[in-house]
Amino acid sequence: MHFGTTEIILIIAVVFLLFGATRLPQLAKSIGQSRKAFKEGMREAEEENKPVATAPAPQISALSDEEILAEMQRRKAE
């Protein structure tokens, strides 16, 4: 859909008549604030969906026998 110059001028005139000169700046400001809030909400939602980096689990081969036995006893006590 392509709007020509005449259609755009007509739309602007109708908006100007509906809202008046005093309310147009308020309307533009509220639209800008809504857009900013929407973008911030989308950014926060994307951050929530990112996986959280956790500390890697120790490898069994890196533990001594005593450490393995201590861990097994600790888990058994829970």
Secondary structure, 3 states (H helix, E strand, C coil): CCCCHHHHHHHHHHHHHHHHHHHHHHHHHHHHHHHHHHHHHHHHHHHHHCCCCCCCCCCHHHCCHHHHHHHHHHHHHC
